[in-house]
Amino acid sequence: MSGVFGAYSTSGRTVLEEVYLGLYALQHRGQESAGISWVENGRIAAAKGLGLLHNAIDQQKLSGKSASSAIGHVRYVPTDPTQTQNILPIGANYARGPVAISHDGYITNLKELSKQLEQRGAIFHSSTDSEALLHLMAQKAHMQPLDALVDALRYLEGSCAAVVLLEDMLVAARDPWGFKPLVIGKADGTYYVASESCALDIVGAKLLRDVEPGEILVIDSKGPRSLRMAPDKHCNRCMHCSFEYVYTARPDSIIDGCSVYEARKKMGRLLAEKSPASDADIAAGMPDSGTIAAIGYAQRSEIPFEMAVVRNRYVGRTFIQPTQKVRELGVKIKLNPISDVFMDKKAVIIDDSIVRGTTAQRIISMIRNAGASEVHLRVASPPVLHPCKYGIDTRKEGTLAAVKMSIEELRKNIGADSLSYLSEEDLVEAIGLPEDQLCTACFTGKYLPENNS
C-alpha cells in the first residue's frame, strides 16, 4: 500500500514543492518512508528518508532546487522498514538516459520475472517491485526510453499504479484491471497524477479523470496523450479495489467516479437497516475510518451520534504498522474513549473493518473501562476471509480474525455484546460501481484466474 504523485509543468516552472505537498495529502497510504525524484543536469536526483514525510525530506532544502517535472512516493513497507534501498522512487541513469519509478501495487509474477532478469545478468539492490521494471527497461537499451517502458509494463501481472519520470516526460500507468486508483488533474499548465484526488485538491488542481485501466498516459511539453497496453493484456472486467472505499482512501477523494465519503456513509445506513442496535443510547465510530459510516448508521437508526472515541492525531494508522507488537501498542496510544460520554450507556460502535482484530478487542475493553454498560460492534464491510494478492497487507491468511474464528467466537474474543457485519451485496450497493467492476476477493475469495493474476 503506497501513495504516488507526479507533476509536469508545460511552462517550465518548478514543481518540487507541489510534489511534496501532494505527498502530504497521501500520507495515510504509507508512513514508513518517503521520497521525491527529479532530473538534474541530465541525471536522476532524489530526496529520500525513513518515516513520515516531514521527517524523511527536508522541505527547506527542497525549496532551493528547481525541476519542471518530478515524482514522489510514500510507502508502507510490509517487510523490514529499515532497508533504505527500498525507499521509492527508485532511480537510475542507464544507456538511454535518466529514469525514476514509483509504484503502488503488488506484482504477482515478480519472483518469476526477477529470476529471468538475474539469469540475464541483472543485479538487484532492493526488494521493491519497481526495480524489476527498471531492469526490464535497461535490458531494452536498443529502444527509446518510452518504448522500453511500454514494453516492460506488458510483462507485469497483478496490480500496478505507476508514475515514471523520464528525461523529458512523465508517464502514468494503470494495470488492465484497475486494481489501484490513479487520477490526473491540471492547474495553470501543470499536469498532475496521483493515487487519489485529495492530493490534487491540495495543489489547487482540477480533477480531469481517472487514468483508465490498461492506459499508459504520457505527459510532455505538448500535454498528455494516451497509449494502451498490448492486446493480450485486455481484460473483460475491472477489479477496482473495494477496500479503498472501506478503509484505504481518504474520505474526501473521488475514485473511479465514486465519492469515498458517500460510499462510507451509505455503508453505515445499510448496516443500520440490516443490523440495528435498537436499545443503544449512543452511536460512535472507530476513528477515523469508521466515523463516516457511524454518521450514516446514527442517522438511519436515529440514535444520537457522539464523537466519543478521541484519536491522537500524532499516531499513524495501526492497521498498516509493520508488526503486531507495534499495532497493539499503537492502539493504546492512538485511541481514548471519553468516560463522561460512555458512563452507564449502551453503545453501538461502528468500525470500517476487522482484519486482525487488534483494534476492536482493545478499544472495546477501553470503552467498558470508561463506563459503558453494553458495547455492540457493527462492521461496515463483510468479514475479511481471504488474503489480498494485489497489495493490501493481508497476504497471510492465518492472521485474519474471521478465518481463525466464527462470528460468535470473534464476538467473545473481542468482548462485544453483539457483532454484525455488512453484507457483500450491501457493500457493492454502497460503493455504487457494478459488481463486475469491483475486486471483493478479500471478502469473497473471487480472485482473477491464475493465468491472469
QUISULUR-V414696 format. One record per residue. N is the residue number from 0. RES is the residue in three letters. PHI is phi in whole degrees, -180 to 180 (999 if undefined). Layout:
BEGIN
n: <N N>
res: <RES RES>
phi: <PHI PHI>
END
This chain:
BEGIN
n: <0 1 2 3 4 5 6 7 8 9 10 11 12 13 14 15 16 17 18 19 20 21 22 23 24 25 26 27 28 29 30 31 32 33 34 35 36 37 38 39 40 41 42 43 44 45 46 47 48 49 50 51 52 53 54 55 56 57 58 59 60 61 62 63 64 65 66 67 68 69 70 71 72 73 74 75 76 77 78 79 80 81 82 83 84 85 86 87 88 89 90 91 92 93 94 95 96 97 98 99 100 101 102 103 104 105 106 107 108 109 110 111 112 113 114 115 116 117 118 119 120 121 122 123 124 125 126 127 128 129 130 131 132 133 134 135 136 137 138 139 140 141 142 143 144 145 146 147 148 149 150 151 152 153 154 155 156 157 158 159 160 161 162 163 164 165 166 167 168 169 170 171 172 173 174 175 176 177 178 179 180 181 182 183 184 185 186 187 188 189 190 191 192 193 194 195 196 197 198 199 200 201 202 203 204 205 206 207 208 209 210 211 212 213 214 215 216 217 218 219 220 221 222 223 224 225 226 227 228 229 230 231 232 233 234 235 236 237 238 239 240 241 242 243 244 245 246 247 248 249 250 251 252 253 254 255 256 257 258 259 260 261 262 263 264 265 266 267 268 269 270 271 272 273 274 275 276 277 278 279 280 281 282 283 284 285 286 287 288 289 290 291 292 293 294 295 296 297 298 299 300 301 302 303 304 305 306 307 308 309 310 311 312 313 314 315 316 317 318 319 320 321 322 323 324 325 326 327 328 329 330 331 332 333 334 335 336 337 338 339 340 341 342 343 344 345 346 347 348 349 350 351 352 353 354 355 356 357 358 359 360 361 362 363 364 365 366 367 368 369 370 371 372 373 374 375 376 377 378 379 380 381 382 383 384 385 386 387 388 389 390 391 392 393 394 395 396 397 398 399 400 401 402 403 404 405 406 407 408 409 410 411 412 413 414 415 416 417 418 419 420 421 422 423 424 425 426 427 428 429 430 431 432 433 434 435 436 437 438 439 440 441 442 443 444 445 446 447 448 449 450 451 452>
res: <MET SER GLY VAL PHE GLY ALA TYR SER THR SER GLY ARG THR VAL LEU GLU GLU VAL TYR LEU GLY LEU TYR ALA LEU GLN HIS ARG GLY GLN GLU SER ALA GLY ILE SER TRP VAL GLU ASN GLY ARG ILE ALA ALA ALA LYS GLY LEU GLY LEU LEU HIS ASN ALA ILE ASP GLN GLN LYS LEU SER GLY LYS SER ALA SER SER ALA ILE GLY HIS VAL ARG TYR VAL PRO THR ASP PRO THR GLN THR GLN ASN ILE LEU PRO ILE GLY ALA ASN TYR ALA ARG GLY PRO VAL ALA ILE SER HIS ASP GLY TYR ILE THR ASN LEU LYS GLU LEU SER LYS GLN LEU GLU GLN ARG GLY ALA ILE PHE HIS SER SER THR ASP SER GLU ALA LEU LEU HIS LEU MET ALA GLN LYS ALA HIS MET GLN PRO LEU ASP ALA LEU VAL ASP ALA LEU ARG TYR LEU GLU GLY SER CYS ALA ALA VAL VAL LEU LEU GLU ASP MET LEU VAL ALA ALA ARG ASP PRO TRP GLY PHE LYS PRO LEU VAL ILE GLY LYS ALA ASP GLY THR TYR TYR VAL ALA SER GLU SER CYS ALA LEU ASP ILE VAL GLY ALA LYS LEU LEU ARG ASP VAL GLU PRO GLY GLU ILE LEU VAL ILE ASP SER LYS GLY PRO ARG SER LEU ARG MET ALA PRO ASP LYS HIS CYS ASN ARG CYS MET HIS CYS SER PHE GLU TYR VAL TYR THR ALA ARG PRO ASP SER ILE ILE ASP GLY CYS SER VAL TYR GLU ALA ARG LYS LYS MET GLY ARG LEU LEU ALA GLU LYS SER PRO ALA SER ASP ALA ASP ILE ALA ALA GLY MET PRO ASP SER GLY THR ILE ALA ALA ILE GLY TYR ALA GLN ARG SER GLU ILE PRO PHE GLU MET ALA VAL VAL ARG ASN ARG TYR VAL GLY ARG THR PHE ILE GLN PRO THR GLN LYS VAL ARG GLU LEU GLY VAL LYS ILE LYS LEU ASN PRO ILE SER ASP VAL PHE MET ASP LYS LYS ALA VAL ILE ILE ASP ASP SER ILE VAL ARG GLY THR THR ALA GLN ARG ILE ILE SER MET ILE ARG ASN ALA GLY ALA SER GLU VAL HIS LEU ARG VAL ALA SER PRO PRO VAL LEU HIS PRO CYS LYS TYR GLY ILE ASP THR ARG LYS GLU GLY THR LEU ALA ALA VAL LYS MET SER ILE GLU GLU LEU ARG LYS ASN ILE GLY ALA ASP SER LEU SER TYR LEU SER GLU GLU ASP LEU VAL GLU ALA ILE GLY LEU PRO GLU ASP GLN LEU CYS THR ALA CYS PHE THR GLY LYS TYR LEU PRO GLU ASN ASN SER>
phi: <999 -146 -123 -121 -150 -145 -142 -138 -97 -75 -94 90 -74 -74 -125 -61 -68 -69 -64 -59 -66 -61 -67 -57 -69 -107 -58 -65 -87 -178 -128 -91 -161 -149 -158 -134 -128 -151 -98 -136 55 80 -133 -74 -115 -152 -126 -143 -178 -87 92 -65 -53 -69 -88 -78 -130 -81 -63 -64 -67 -65 -66 -86 -98 -137 -159 -87 -148 -164 -131 -141 -153 -119 -134 -97 -107 -75 -110 -72 -75 -87 -81 -66 -69 -91 -72 -101 -70 -96 -131 -158 -120 -105 -56 -99 123 -78 -151 -136 -134 -121 -145 -115 142 -143 -83 -73 -104 -62 -60 -68 -62 -62 -63 -63 -67 -65 -66 -93 107 -69 -118 -87 -112 -145 -112 -86 -62 -63 -67 -61 -63 -63 -68 -61 -65 -62 -82 -116 -65 -78 -96 -64 -52 -64 -64 -65 -67 -60 -63 -65 -61 -71 -84 -81 -124 104 -104 -157 -124 -122 -122 -128 -105 -109 -59 -128 -162 -118 -123 -120 -138 -130 -61 -63 -98 68 -54 -98 -74 -160 -127 -124 -139 -149 -154 52 79 -114 -103 -129 -126 -153 -64 -139 -69 -61 -73 -72 -59 -70 -103 74 -96 -89 -68 -86 -178 -80 -67 -75 -56 81 -94 -117 -99 -109 -118 -137 -63 -92 102 -87 -141 -114 -118 -120 -70 -59 -54 -73 -97 -70 -130 -97 -154 -99 -138 -62 -67 -70 -70 -59 -76 -75 -140 -65 -75 -74 -66 -89 -95 -116 -121 50 82 -114 -73 -65 -59 -65 -63 -68 -65 -69 -56 -66 -64 -66 -64 -65 -68 -89 -134 -70 -127 -64 -91 -68 -87 -141 -120 -141 -103 -81 -70 -98 -72 -94 -65 -70 -62 -66 -63 -63 -64 -65 -64 -71 -90 60 -100 -57 -90 -130 -82 -91 -117 -95 -102 -74 -70 -100 -117 -76 -78 -68 -62 -102 -76 -75 -130 -63 -61 -67 -60 -65 -66 -64 -64 -63 -76 -82 -119 -144 -73 -92 -60 -62 -81 -87 -54 61 -106 -89 -114 -109 -108 -108 -115 -73 -165 -122 -102 -101 90 -60 -65 -60 -61 -74 -72 -64 -61 -67 -67 -63 -65 -80 114 -67 -82 -143 -132 -108 -107 -121 -113 -85 -161 -72 -60 -84 -109 -135 -70 -82 -96 -121 147 -71 -80 -129 -75 -98 -60 -66 -89 -80 -61 -73 -83 -74 -138 -72 -61 -67 -64 -67 -57 -66 -64 -88 83 -90 -74 -152 -145 -142 -115 -73 -81 -63 -64 -70 -62 -61 -62 -65 -67 96 -98 -59 -57 -80 -112 -120 -96 -119 -59 -68 -98 -109 79 -88 -86 -65 -56 -55 -77 -118 -106>
END
